[in-house]
Amino acid sequence: AGIQADMKACTAQGVFSTSALTAITVYNGSLLQSEAHRSLVTDLFPIALLITPNLPEASVLLDGRVIASVADMQQAAVDLMALGRSKFVLVKGGHLESDTVVDVLYDGESFDLFSSPRVHTTNT
């Protein structure tokens, strides 16, 4: 419902949007068989303007790589872009253990870091 509401808000503002469901569920179970991950990367990423993996999703797409720091997130963004050739990669850092949440946006040349204090809640 959240994704559809976001898309409706974009449409109301005259902005085109699209969505793709992620490969990892909230319970960390996979929605895609492992063979489908390659198809996601080779078929969908090249036509995507922006891919937005969280850390567990980025780890799966990068063959189980551990991503445990902002520097790791930056390298993951570079490597994800090289895999799929999307125009932008936003690696979401909410799974890092820190009082500050950092997301990393990569445009193929430089990084922008977006940080904010963590909101401690059980409702996400």
N, C-alpha and C positions, 0 to 999 in steps of 0.2 A: 504494500500500500504506500509506503514511503517513497519508493522510486517513482511510482505512477503519479503521486502528488507533486513531486519535484518536476516531472515532465509536464504536468498540467500548468504549473507555475511558469515554466520556461515558455510554453506555448502562449500563455496569456501575455507575456512580455515580447512576443514576436521572435523568440529564439527557437531554432530547431534543436531538438535533443533526441537522443536514442539511449537505450540501456541494454546492458548485457548482465545476466545473472552470473555471480561469481562461482568458482569451482569448489570453494570450501564453504561449508555450512557453519552456522553459529556454534554448532557442537563439534566443529573441527572434523566433520566427516566429509568425504569428497562426493560431489555431485557428478563428477566426470570420471570415467574410466581413464587410467593412465595414458592410454593411446590417444584419447581425445585432447589431452593437453597440447600435443604437437599441432593438432589441427587448429586449436584455439590460437596458438602462436602464429602458425603459417598462413591461416586463412582470415582470421579476424583482426589481429594486431596491425597488419599493414594498412588496413582501411580505417583504423581507429585514429581519431585526432588525439585522444588521451586515454591511457590505461591507468587504472587506479588500484593497484594491488595493495592489500595490507601486508604485514610482514609474513604471516603464515602462507598467504597466497604467493608472494614473491619467492619465498623459500621453495615451495613446490615447483614453481615455474623454472627455478634455477637449480633443479635436481637436488633439493634438500640442503642447500647452502644455509649456514647459520648467519642470521642477520641480527647483530646484537649492539649496534652503535649507529650514530648518524653517518660516520664514514662508511660503514657497511651498507647503509641505505643508499648512499650516493653511488657506490660501486654497483649495487644491485640495479639502480636506475639506468646506469650506463649499459650494463649487460642486458637488461630487459629491452632497451631500445635497440640494441644490436640484434637481438633475437627476432623481434617482430617489426621493427622499422616504423613504429607509430611516431607521430609528430612530437608528443609529449609523454612523459612518464611521471606520475605522482605516486611515490611510495609513502604510504600512510604509516606513521610510527606509533600509533596508539598502543601497540603491544609491547613497546619497550618499557622496561621498569624504570620510571623516572617521574619526578613531580612536574616536569615540563614535557609536553607532547610536541614532537617535531615531525612535520611532514616535509618531504623532499620532492621538489618539482625540478625535472631536468628537461631541457629543450634541445638537447643534442650538442650544445656548446657550453652552457653554464647552468648553475644550480640556483634556485631560490629556496630558502628555508622558511617555513611557516611554523611558528611556535606559539604555544599558549599554555597556561597552567592546566594541569590535569584536573578534571572534575571527577572527584571520587564518588562513584555511584555504582549500585548493582544493576541499574537500569540503563542498558545501552541500546 
